[in-house]
């Protein structure tokens, strides 16, 4: 999937947009794709991404364990522009899945079994079991 590509390989953000369209960081899909790359730690390979990475850090990185990111994600996506309103929920699901994936990786790296239980429960309750079959790039 595109989300897996954004989370597994270095991403270069080209934030130029056509005149008359929302700014890059105001676009829902651009935000989702950049967030997925950020959650997969794939933005820092290119110095040109520094502005986007800093903005994402301010938006969603203040949650050390990433647990509160899902709530913030809803608020952030509510303010973003989508050409088709139905894309908002698709974007939320895709990005939310990668938030869970990052939480899963963080709890495994910290060897936090209690936290891991919570993340696995959230994965099951959200119907994101397919995340467990996806590759990761720690």
DRENTORKOL-3810 file (N, C-alpha, C; in nm, 4 decimals):
REM DRENTORKOL-3810
@n.u->0.0838; n.v->-0.1188; n.w->0.0000; ca.u->0.0000; ca.v->0.0000; ca.w->0.0000; c.u->0.0877; c.v->0.1245; c.w->0.0000
@n.u->0.0288; n.v->0.2357; n.w->-0.0360; ca.u->0.1033; ca.v->0.3618; ca.w->-0.0367; c.u->0.1525; c.v->0.3969; c.w->0.1037
@n.u->0.0690; n.v->0.3715; n.w->0.2028; ca.u->0.1101; ca.v->0.3997; ca.w->0.3403; c.u->0.2352; c.v->0.3246; c.w->0.3795
@n.u->0.2439; n.v->0.1986; n.w->0.3386; ca.u->0.3626; ca.v->0.1195; ca.w->0.3704; c.u->0.4846; c.v->0.1787; c.w->0.3007
@n.u->0.4679; n.v->0.2224; n.w->0.1766; ca.u->0.5800; ca.v->0.2861; ca.w->0.1071; c.u->0.6283; c.v->0.4101; c.w->0.1820
@n.u->0.5339; n.v->0.4932; n.w->0.2264; ca.u->0.5713; ca.v->0.6151; ca.w->0.2982; c.u->0.6403; c.v->0.5848; c.w->0.4304
@n.u->0.6090; n.v->0.4725; n.w->0.4904; ca.u->0.6664; ca.v->0.4423; ca.w->0.6217; c.u->0.7941; c.v->0.3601; c.w->0.6145
@n.u->0.8277; n.v->0.3055; n.w->0.4975; ca.u->0.9424; ca.v->0.2147; ca.w->0.4875; c.u->1.0640; c.v->0.2728; c.w->0.4142
@n.u->1.0425; n.v->0.3737; n.w->0.3321; ca.u->1.1511; ca.v->0.4266; ca.w->0.2506; c.u->1.1644; c.v->0.5769; c.w->0.2717
@n.u->1.2855; n.v->0.6320; n.w->0.2591; ca.u->1.3031; ca.v->0.7759; ca.w->0.2759; c.u->1.2098; c.v->0.8551; c.w->0.1834
@n.u->1.1492; n.v->0.9583; n.w->0.2404; ca.u->1.0514; ca.v->1.0398; ca.w->0.1686; c.u->1.1041; c.v->1.1815; c.w->0.1564
@n.u->1.0995; n.v->1.2330; n.w->0.0351; ca.u->1.1331; ca.v->1.3729; ca.w->0.0113; c.u->1.0028; c.v->1.4486; c.w->-0.0109
@n.u->0.9746; n.v->1.5440; n.w->0.0735; ca.u->0.8530; ca.v->1.6236; ca.w->0.0624; c.u->0.8784; c.v->1.7392; c.w->-0.0331
@n.u->0.7992; n.v->1.7458; n.w->-0.1373; ca.u->0.8010; ca.v->1.8589; ca.w->-0.2315; c.u->0.6740; c.v->1.9381; c.w->-0.2027
@n.u->0.6882; n.v->2.0448; n.w->-0.1273; ca.u->0.5695; ca.v->2.1137; ca.w->-0.0759; c.u->0.5159; c.v->2.2247; c.w->-0.1661
@n.u->0.5592; n.v->2.2280; n.w->-0.2899; ca.u->0.5058; ca.v->2.3259; ca.w->-0.3837; c.u->0.3703; c.v->2.2769; c.w->-0.4338
@n.u->0.2730; n.v->2.3670; n.w->-0.4391; ca.u->0.1399; ca.v->2.3310; ca.w->-0.4870; c.u->0.0966; c.v->2.4281; c.w->-0.5960
@n.u->0.0022; n.v->2.3855; n.w->-0.6748; ca.u->-0.0524; ca.v->2.4668; ca.w->-0.7826; c.u->-0.1287; c.v->2.5842; c.w->-0.7218
@n.u->-0.1161; n.v->2.6985; n.w->-0.7844; ca.u->-0.1865; ca.v->2.8175; ca.w->-0.7378; c.u->-0.3366; c.v->2.7893; c.w->-0.7272
@n.u->-0.3955; n.v->2.8378; n.w->-0.6210; ca.u->-0.5383; ca.v->2.8185; ca.w->-0.5998; c.u->-0.5723; c.v->2.6954; c.w->-0.5176
@n.u->-0.4726; n.v->2.6136; n.w->-0.4891; ca.u->-0.4946; ca.v->2.4938; ca.w->-0.4069; c.u->-0.4476; c.v->2.5226; c.w->-0.2644
@n.u->-0.4975; n.v->2.4456; n.w->-0.1659; ca.u->-0.4519; ca.v->2.4668; ca.w->-0.0275; c.u->-0.3010; c.v->2.4447; c.w->-0.0155
@n.u->-0.2399; n.v->2.5150; n.w->0.0765; ca.u->-0.0973; ca.v->2.4966; ca.w->0.1029; c.u->-0.0708; c.v->2.3504; c.w->0.1383
@n.u->0.0502; n.v->2.3061; n.w->0.1151; ca.u->0.0864; ca.v->2.1661; ca.w->0.1350; c.u->0.0404; c.v->2.1130; c.w->0.2714
@n.u->0.0757; n.v->2.1825; n.w->0.3773; ca.u->0.0438; ca.v->2.1337; ca.w->0.5118; c.u->-0.1033; c.v->2.1510; c.w->0.5490
@n.u->-0.1804; n.v->2.2186; n.w->0.4629; ca.u->-0.3243; ca.v->2.2320; ca.w->0.4866; c.u->-0.4042; c.v->2.1243; c.w->0.4143
@n.u->-0.3391; n.v->2.0522; n.w->0.3254; ca.u->-0.4043; ca.v->1.9447; ca.w->0.2517; c.u->-0.4107; c.v->1.8194; c.w->0.3390
@n.u->-0.5272; n.v->1.7597; n.w->0.3462; ca.u->-0.5443; ca.v->1.6405; ca.w->0.4285; c.u->-0.4572; c.v->1.5243; c.w->0.3864
@n.u->-0.4525; n.v->1.4976; n.w->0.2544; ca.u->-0.3708; ca.v->1.3855; ca.w->0.2078; c.u->-0.2229; c.v->1.4139; c.w->0.2267
@n.u->-0.1795; n.v->1.5359; n.w->0.2005; ca.u->-0.0380; ca.v->1.5691; ca.w->0.2202; c.u->-0.0002; c.v->1.5537; c.w->0.3668
@n.u->-0.0884; n.v->1.5997; n.w->0.4556; ca.u->-0.0629; ca.v->1.5828; ca.w->0.5988; c.u->-0.0536; c.v->1.4347; c.w->0.6333
@n.u->-0.1466; n.v->1.3541; n.w->0.5842; ca.u->-0.1482; ca.v->1.2109; ca.w->0.6162; c.u->-0.0234; c.v->1.1402; c.w->0.5661
@n.u->0.0142; n.v->1.1699; n.w->0.4434; ca.u->0.1329; ca.v->1.1057; ca.w->0.3864; c.u->0.2595; c.v->1.1483; c.w->0.4600
@n.u->0.2714; n.v->1.2770; n.w->0.4916; ca.u->0.3875; ca.v->1.3257; ca.w->0.5662; c.u->0.3897; c.v->1.2668; c.w->0.7068
@n.u->0.2730; n.v->1.2572; n.w->0.7688; ca.u->0.2653; ca.v->1.2002; ca.w->0.9034; c.u->0.3071; c.v->1.0541; c.w->0.9030
@n.u->0.2621; n.v->0.9808; n.w->0.8027; ca.u->0.2991; ca.v->0.8398; ca.w->0.7926; c.u->0.4504; c.v->0.8261; c.w->0.7751
@n.u->0.5096; n.v->0.9104; n.w->0.6922; ca.u->0.6551; ca.v->0.9086; ca.w->0.6746; c.u->0.7251; c.v->0.9449; c.w->0.8057
@n.u->0.6709; n.v->1.0430; n.w->0.8766; ca.u->0.7290; ca.v->1.0845; ca.w->1.0048; c.u->0.7182; c.v->0.9720; c.w->1.1069
@n.u->0.6012; n.v->0.9082; n.w->1.1143; ca.u->0.5823; ca.v->0.7976; ca.w->1.2085; c.u->0.6759; c.v->0.6816; c.w->1.1760
@n.u->0.7077; n.v->0.6628; n.w->1.0484; ca.u->0.8009; ca.v->0.5582; ca.w->1.0069; c.u->0.9456; c.v->0.6021; c.w->1.0097
@n.u->0.9695; n.v->0.7226; n.w->1.0614; ca.u->1.1034; ca.v->0.7809; ca.w->1.0712; c.u->1.1721; c.v->0.7894; c.w->0.9353
@n.u->1.0968; n.v->0.8335; n.w->0.8360; ca.u->1.1485; ca.v->0.8392; ca.w->0.6997; c.u->1.1633; c.v->0.9815; c.w->0.6454
@n.u->1.1420; n.v->1.0831; n.w->0.7274; ca.u->1.1540; ca.v->1.2216; ca.w->0.6797; c.u->1.2925; c.v->1.2809; c.w->0.6982
@n.u->1.3672; n.v->1.2322; n.w->0.7957; ca.u->1.4923; ca.v->1.2992; ca.w->0.8317; c.u->1.6074; c.v->1.2728; c.w->0.7357
@n.u->1.5877; n.v->1.1894; n.w->0.6355; ca.u->1.6951; ca.v->1.1611; ca.w->0.5393; c.u->1.7287; c.v->1.2806; c.w->0.4514
@n.u->1.6332; n.v->1.3720; n.w->0.4352; ca.u->1.6528; ca.v->1.4854; ca.w->0.3445; c.u->1.6418; c.v->1.6168; c.w->0.4215
@n.u->1.7470; n.v->1.6988; n.w->0.4196; ca.u->1.7419; ca.v->1.8277; ca.w->0.4888; c.u->1.6249; c.v->1.9157; c.w->0.4450
@n.u->1.5790; n.v->1.9004; n.w->0.3215; ca.u->1.4675; ca.v->1.9814; ca.w->0.2714; c.u->1.3390; c.v->1.9555; c.w->0.3493
@n.u->1.3313; n.v->1.8429; n.w->0.4197; ca.u->1.2119; ca.v->1.8084; ca.w->0.4965; c.u->1.2090; c.v->1.8714; c.w->0.6354
@n.u->1.3115; n.v->1.9436; n.w->0.6727; ca.u->1.3231; ca.v->1.9933; ca.w->0.8101; c.u->1.2006; c.v->2.0725; c.w->0.8547
@n.u->1.1465; n.v->2.1574; n.w->0.7687; ca.u->1.0300; ca.v->2.2376; ca.w->0.8060; c.u->0.9072; c.v->2.1527; c.w->0.8318
@n.u->0.8825; n.v->2.0560; n.w->0.7442; ca.u->0.7671; ca.v->1.9666; ca.w->0.7616; c.u->0.7854; c.v->1.8818; c.w->0.8860
@n.u->0.9070; n.v->1.8308; n.w->0.9055; ca.u->0.9341; ca.v->1.7467; ca.w->1.0225; c.u->0.9161; c.v->1.8255; c.w->1.1520
@n.u->0.9629; n.v->1.9486; n.w->1.1544; ca.u->0.9462; ca.v->2.0334; ca.w->1.2731; c.u->0.7981; c.v->2.0594; c.w->1.2997
@n.u->0.7230; n.v->2.0869; n.w->1.1953; ca.u->0.5799; ca.v->2.1115; ca.w->1.2103; c.u->0.5099; c.v->1.9878; c.w->1.2661
@n.u->0.5430; n.v->1.8699; n.w->1.2150; ca.u->0.4824; ca.v->1.7462; ca.w->1.2650; c.u->0.5225; c.v->1.7209; c.w->1.4095
@n.u->0.6476; n.v->1.7511; n.w->1.4431; ca.u->0.6907; ca.v->1.7360; ca.w->1.5819; c.u->0.6043; c.v->1.8206; c.w->1.6739
@n.u->0.5755; n.v->1.9427; n.w->1.6323; ca.u->0.4931; ca.v->2.0314; ca.w->1.7144; c.u->0.3495; c.v->1.9815; c.w->1.7220
@n.u->0.2998; n.v->1.9250; n.w->1.6132; ca.u->0.1601; ca.v->1.8808; ca.w->1.6088; c.u->0.1353; c.v->1.7543; c.w->1.6890
@n.u->0.2204; n.v->1.6543; n.w->1.6677; ca.u->0.1852; ca.v->1.5240; ca.w->1.7239; c.u->0.2959; c.v->1.4541; c.w->1.8008
@n.u->0.4138; n.v->1.5091; n.w->1.8056; ca.u->0.5236; ca.v->1.4372; ca.w->1.8703; c.u->0.5314; c.v->1.4590; c.w->2.0201
@n.u->0.4481; n.v->1.5444; n.w->2.0749; ca.u->0.4599; ca.v->1.5718; ca.w->2.2173; c.u->0.4013; c.v->1.4586; c.w->2.3018
@n.u->0.3567; n.v->1.3527; n.w->2.2386; ca.u->0.3076; ca.v->1.2343; ca.w->2.3096; c.u->0.4168; c.v->1.1293; c.w->2.3055
@n.u->0.4924; n.v->1.1189; n.w->2.4123; ca.u->0.6081; ca.v->1.0301; ca.w->2.4124; c.u->0.5703; c.v->0.8863; c.w->2.3785
@n.u->0.4562; n.v->0.8415; n.w->2.4272; ca.u->0.4163; ca.v->0.7034; ca.w->2.4005; c.u->0.3196; c.v->0.6927; c.w->2.2826
@n.u->0.2863; n.v->0.8044; n.w->2.2198; ca.u->0.1993; ca.v->0.8114; ca.w->2.1029; c.u->0.0553; c.v->0.7727; c.w->2.1323
@n.u->0.0182; n.v->0.7534; n.w->2.2584; ca.u->-0.1175; ca.v->0.7135; ca.w->2.2903; c.u->-0.2186; c.v->0.8238; c.w->2.2611
@n.u->-0.1843; n.v->0.9478; n.w->2.2904; ca.u->-0.2777; ca.v->1.0569; ca.w->2.2695; c.u->-0.2799; c.v->1.1094; c.w->2.1268
@n.u->-0.1935; n.v->1.0561; n.w->2.0418; ca.u->-0.1849; ca.v->1.1055; ca.w->1.9049; c.u->-0.3155; c.v->1.0832; c.w->1.8297
@n.u->-0.3830; n.v->0.9723; n.w->1.8536; ca.u->-0.5084; ca.v->0.9437; ca.w->1.7841; c.u->-0.6126; c.v->1.0516; c.w->1.8059
@n.u->-0.6239; n.v->1.0985; n.w->1.9293; ca.u->-0.7202; ca.v->1.2065; ca.w->1.9582; c.u->-0.6791; c.v->1.3340; c.w->1.8861
@n.u->-0.5517; n.v->1.3672; n.w->1.8912; ca.u->-0.5033; ca.v->1.4870; ca.w->1.8236; c.u->-0.5199; c.v->1.4748; c.w->1.6729
@n.u->-0.5018; n.v->1.3556; n.w->1.6224; ca.u->-0.5144; ca.v->1.3326; ca.w->1.4786; c.u->-0.6534; c.v->1.3696; c.w->1.4296
@n.u->-0.7562; n.v->1.3335; n.w->1.5055; ca.u->-0.8929; ca.v->1.3702; ca.w->1.4681; c.u->-0.9081; c.v->1.5212; c.w->1.4588
@n.u->-0.8552; n.v->1.5921; n.w->1.5574; ca.u->-0.8640; ca.v->1.7391; ca.w->1.5577; c.u->-0.7862; c.v->1.8003; c.w->1.4424
@n.u->-0.6672; n.v->1.7477; n.w->1.4175; ca.u->-0.5844; ca.v->1.8019; ca.w->1.3099; c.u->-0.6515; c.v->1.7771; c.w->1.1749
@n.u->-0.6981; n.v->1.6538; n.w->1.1513; ca.u->-0.7606; ca.v->1.6228; ca.w->1.0227; c.u->-0.8901; c.v->1.7008; c.w->1.0008
@n.u->-0.9581; n.v->1.7363; n.w->1.1095; ca.u->-1.0810; ca.v->1.8155; ca.w->1.0968; c.u->-1.0523; c.v->1.9523; c.w->1.0348
@n.u->-0.9305; n.v->2.0003; n.w->1.0519; ca.u->-0.8957; ca.v->2.1320; ca.w->0.9991; c.u->-0.8322; c.v->2.1261; c.w->0.8599
@n.u->-0.8134; n.v->2.0077; n.w->0.8063; ca.u->-0.7463; ca.v->1.9927; ca.w->0.6764; c.u->-0.8453; c.v->1.9911; c.w->0.5610
@n.u->-0.7962; n.v->2.0249; n.w->0.4428; ca.u->-0.8788; ca.v->2.0280; ca.w->0.3217; c.u->-0.8681; c.v->1.8960; c.w->0.2464
@n.u->-0.9814; n.v->1.8426; n.w->0.2079; ca.u->-0.9880; ca.v->1.7239; ca.w->0.1229; c.u->-1.0760; c.v->1.7583; c.w->0.0040
@n.u->-1.0359; n.v->1.7152; n.w->-0.1127; ca.u->-1.1163; ca.v->1.7395; ca.w->-0.2318; c.u->-1.2506; c.v->1.6683; c.w->-0.2187
@n.u->-1.2470; n.v->1.5469; n.w->-0.1653; ca.u->-1.3680; ca.v->1.4686; ca.w->-0.1411; c.u->-1.3791; c.v->1.4436; c.w->0.0086
@n.u->-1.4889; n.v->1.4823; n.w->0.0683; ca.u->-1.5067; ca.v->1.4689; ca.w->0.2128; c.u->-1.4913; c.v->1.3242; c.w->0.2594
@n.u->-1.5285; n.v->1.2289; n.w->0.1753; ca.u->-1.5166; ca.v->1.0876; ca.w->0.2137; c.u->-1.3709; c.v->1.0457; c.w->0.2337
@n.u->-1.2764; n.v->1.1203; n.w->0.1763; ca.u->-1.1348; ca.v->1.0881; ca.w->0.1945; c.u->-1.0879; c.v->1.1121; c.w->0.3376
@n.u->-1.1570; n.v->1.1987; n.w->0.4106; ca.u->-1.1152; ca.v->1.2311; ca.w->0.5480; c.u->-1.1118; c.v->1.1055; c.w->0.6353
@n.u->-1.2155; n.v->1.0226; n.w->0.6286; ca.u->-1.2182; ca.v->0.9017; ca.w->0.7123; c.u->-1.1166; c.v->0.7986; c.w->0.6630
@n.u->-1.0946; n.v->0.7915; n.w->0.5321; ca.u->-0.9933; ca.v->0.6996; ca.w->0.4789; c.u->-0.8553; c.v->0.7419; c.w->0.5280
@n.u->-0.8302; n.v->0.8710; n.w->0.5204; ca.u->-0.7027; ca.v->0.9251; ca.w->0.5671; c.u->-0.6842; c.v->0.9000; c.w->0.7171
@n.u->-0.7890; n.v->0.9207; n.w->0.7924; ca.u->-0.7826; ca.v->0.8986; ca.w->0.9381; c.u->-0.7506; c.v->0.7529; c.w->0.9695
@n.u->-0.8144; n.v->0.6618; n.w->0.8972; ca.u->-0.7902; ca.v->0.5198; ca.w->0.9199; c.u->-0.6461; c.v->0.4834; c.w->0.8849
@n.u->-0.5995; n.v->0.5309; n.w->0.7702; ca.u->-0.4631; ca.v->0.4990; ca.w->0.7278; c.u->-0.3602; c.v->0.5543; c.w->0.8267
@n.u->-0.3723; n.v->0.6815; n.w->0.8578; ca.u->-0.2752; ca.v->0.7438; ca.w->0.9479; c.u->-0.2875; c.v->0.6873; c.w->1.0887
@n.u->-0.4111; n.v->0.6639; n.w->1.1333; ca.u->-0.4320; ca.v->0.6049; ca.w->1.2661; c.u->-0.3688; c.v->0.4678; c.w->1.2778
@n.u->-0.3726; n.v->0.3906; n.w->1.1706; ca.u->-0.3071; ca.v->0.2596; ca.w->1.1706; c.u->-0.1577; c.v->0.2718; c.w->1.1904
@n.u->-0.0979; n.v->0.3723; n.w->1.1286; ca.u->0.0461; ca.v->0.3901; ca.w->1.1454; c.u->0.0809; c.v->0.4468; c.w->1.2826
@n.u->-0.0111; n.v->0.5188; n.w->1.3442; ca.u->0.0099; ca.v->0.5605; ca.w->1.4832; c.u->0.0154; c.v->0.4357; c.w->1.5716
@n.u->-0.0766; n.v->0.3426; n.w->1.5490; ca.u->-0.0754; ca.v->0.2173; ca.w->1.6255; c.u->0.0540; c.v->0.1392; c.w->1.6011
@n.u->0.0984; n.v->0.1372; n.w->1.4782; ca.u->0.2223; ca.v->0.0663; ca.w->1.4447; c.u->0.3405; c.v->0.1282; c.w->1.5192
@n.u->0.3446; n.v->0.2608; n.w->1.5244; ca.u->0.4534; ca.v->0.3289; ca.w->1.5964; c.u->0.4445; c.v->0.3018; c.w->1.7460
@n.u->0.3211; n.v->0.3019; n.w->1.7999; ca.u->0.3037; ca.v->0.2682; ca.w->1.9423; c.u->0.3502; c.v->0.1261; c.w->1.9696
@n.u->0.3181; n.v->0.0340; n.w->1.8796; ca.u->0.3592; ca.v->-0.1056; ca.w->1.8951; c.u->0.5113; c.v->-0.1154; c.w->1.8973
@n.u->0.5770; n.v->-0.0501; n.w->1.8017; ca.u->0.7232; ca.v->-0.0529; ca.w->1.7969; c.u->0.7844; c.v->0.0088; c.w->1.9228
@n.u->0.7289; n.v->0.1216; n.w->1.9670; ca.u->0.7833; ca.v->0.1893; ca.w->2.0855; c.u->0.7708; c.v->0.1005; c.w->2.2089
@n.u->0.6576; n.v->0.0334; n.w->2.2246; ca.u->0.6405; ca.v->-0.0513; ca.w->2.3429; c.u->0.7314; c.v->-0.1743; c.w->2.3365
@n.u->0.7527; n.v->-0.2283; n.w->2.2170; ca.u->0.8450; ca.v->-0.3412; ca.w->2.2027; c.u->0.9883; c.v->-0.2982; c.w->2.2324
@n.u->1.0288; n.v->-0.1838; n.w->2.1819; ca.u->1.1648; ca.v->-0.1349; ca.w->2.2047; c.u->1.1898; c.v->-0.1053; c.w->2.3514
@n.u->1.0869; n.v->-0.0600; n.w->2.4221; ca.u->1.1014; ca.v->-0.0310; ca.w->2.5654; c.u->1.0784; c.v->-0.1543; c.w->2.6524
@n.u->1.0398; n.v->-0.2648; n.w->2.5873; ca.u->1.0093; ca.v->-0.3901; ca.w->2.6594; c.u->0.9054; c.v->-0.3662; c.w->2.7678
@n.u->0.8032; n.v->-0.2882; n.w->2.7319; ca.u->0.6969; ca.v->-0.2503; ca.w->2.8242; c.u->0.5759; c.v->-0.3409; c.w->2.7994
@n.u->0.5690; n.v->-0.4508; n.w->2.8725; ca.u->0.4650; ca.v->-0.5512; ca.w->2.8458; c.u->0.3240; c.v->-0.4980; c.w->2.8721
@n.u->0.3052; n.v->-0.4170; n.w->2.9735; ca.u->0.1732; ca.v->-0.3606; ca.w->3.0013; c.u->0.1271; c.v->-0.2698; c.w->2.8889
@n.u->0.2179; n.v->-0.1882; n.w->2.8422; ca.u->0.1899; ca.v->-0.0972; ca.w->2.7312; c.u->0.1620; c.v->-0.1770; c.w->2.6033
@n.u->0.2379; n.v->-0.2848; n.w->2.5845; ca.u->0.2192; ca.v->-0.3701; ca.w->2.4673; c.u->0.0792; c.v->-0.4320; c.w->2.4675
@n.u->0.0334; n.v->-0.4740; n.w->2.5839; ca.u->-0.1024; ca.v->-0.5285; ca.w->2.5945; c.u->-0.2067; c.v->-0.4262; c.w->2.5513
@n.u->-0.1905; n.v->-0.3034; n.w->2.5951; ca.u->-0.2856; ca.v->-0.1970; ca.w->2.5606; c.u->-0.2843; c.v->-0.1727; c.w->2.4092
@n.u->-0.1662; n.v->-0.1667; n.w->2.3507; ca.u->-0.1558; ca.v->-0.1420; ca.w->2.2068; c.u->-0.2183; c.v->-0.2575; c.w->2.1287
@n.u->-0.1899; n.v->-0.3806; n.w->2.1688; ca.u->-0.2484; ca.v->-0.4957; ca.w->2.0993; c.u->-0.4003; c.v->-0.4963; c.w->2.1120
@n.u->-0.4517; n.v->-0.4554; n.w->2.2271; ca.u->-0.5968; ca.v->-0.4443; ca.w->2.2440; c.u->-0.6532; c.v->-0.3379; c.w->2.1503
@n.u->-0.5847; n.v->-0.2231; n.w->2.1423; ca.u->-0.6290; ca.v->-0.1157; ca.w->2.0531; c.u->-0.6252; c.v->-0.1604; c.w->1.9069
@n.u->-0.5247; n.v->-0.2393; n.w->1.8715; ca.u->-0.5146; ca.v->-0.2922; ca.w->1.7353; c.u->-0.6327; c.v->-0.3836; c.w->1.7063
@n.u->-0.6632; n.v->-0.4727; n.w->1.7985; ca.u->-0.7774; ca.v->-0.5638; ca.w->1.7799; c.u->-0.9087; c.v->-0.4875; c.w->1.7738
@n.u->-0.9303; n.v->-0.3959; n.w->1.8675; ca.u->-1.0558; ca.v->-0.3207; ca.w->1.8719; c.u->-1.0745; c.v->-0.2330; c.w->1.7486
@n.u->-0.9658; n.v->-0.1831; n.w->1.6934; ca.u->-0.9751; ca.v->-0.0982; ca.w->1.5756; c.u->-0.9786; c.v->-0.1753; c.w->1.4447
@n.u->-0.9644; n.v->-0.3077; n.w->1.4522; ca.u->-0.9640; ca.v->-0.3889; ca.w->1.3309; c.u->-0.8369; c.v->-0.3733; c.w->1.2495
@n.u->-0.7264; n.v->-0.3484; n.w->1.3164; ca.u->-0.5988; ca.v->-0.3256; ca.w->1.2482; c.u->-0.5042; c.v->-0.4456; c.w->1.2561
@n.u->-0.5564; n.v->-0.5656; n.w->1.2694; ca.u->-0.4719; ca.v->-0.6840; ca.w->1.2826; c.u->-0.3735; c.v->-0.6989; c.w->1.1670
@n.u->-0.4104; n.v->-0.6503; n.w->1.0499; ca.u->-0.3222; ca.v->-0.6623; ca.w->0.9329; c.u->-0.1894; c.v->-0.5890; c.w->0.9542
@n.u->-0.1854; n.v->-0.4939; n.w->1.0482; ca.u->-0.0601; ca.v->-0.4250; ca.w->1.0792; c.u->0.0468; c.v->-0.5221; c.w->1.1260
@n.u->0.0039; n.v->-0.6293; n.w->1.1905; ca.u->0.0983; ca.v->-0.7252; ca.w->1.2452; c.u->0.1717; c.v->-0.8033; c.w->1.1353
@n.u->0.1180; n.v->-0.8012; n.w->1.0138; ca.u->0.1822; ca.v->-0.8697; ca.w->0.9011; c.u->0.2720; c.v->-0.7772; c.w->0.8197
@n.u->0.2718; n.v->-0.6488; n.w->0.8510; ca.u->0.3494; ca.v->-0.5531; ca.w->0.7720; c.u->0.4934; c.v->-0.5452; c.w->0.8219
@n.u->0.5863; n.v->-0.5193; n.w->0.7297; ca.u->0.7265; ca.v->-0.5028; ca.w->0.7708; c.u->0.7433; c.v->-0.3705; c.w->0.8467
@n.u->0.8498; n.v->-0.3630; n.w->0.9218; ca.u->0.8838; ca.v->-0.2396; ca.w->0.9928; c.u->1.0302; c.v->-0.2076; c.w->0.9687
@n.u->1.0624; n.v->-0.0832; n.w->0.9823; ca.u->1.1994; ca.v->-0.0374; ca.w->0.9697; c.u->1.2313; c.v->0.0373; c.w->1.0974
@n.u->1.2812; n.v->-0.0359; n.w->1.1994; ca.u->1.3028; ca.v->0.0259; ca.w->1.3310; c.u->1.4034; c.v->0.1355; c.w->1.3239
END
